[in-house]
Amino acid sequence: MEYVTHGVCSKRIHFDIDSEGKIHNVSFDGGCPGNLKAIGKLVEGMDANKVVEILEGNTCGNKNTSCADQLAKAIKENI
């Protein structure tokens, strides 16, 4: 899946949700590469709903969202 982000440095998020509702292959276009690669590694194989529960509402600096929050939004749109 592909999600176009809003209000953050990364431009797009790519990810898969398997038939069991697990998250795989998370990658971001743009943003902070080290941190975003780490998020992808941390959520690999996790239940999609759990990822949303953990990441939703996370903010970055003075923004009302973050790349992690955008990932949660992307997942919610696809589960």
Secondary structure, DSSP 8 states (H G I E B T S, - for coil): -EEE-SSSS--EEEEEE-TTSBEEEEEEESS-HHHHHHHHHHHTT-BHHHHHHHHTT---TTSS--HHHHHHHHHHHH-
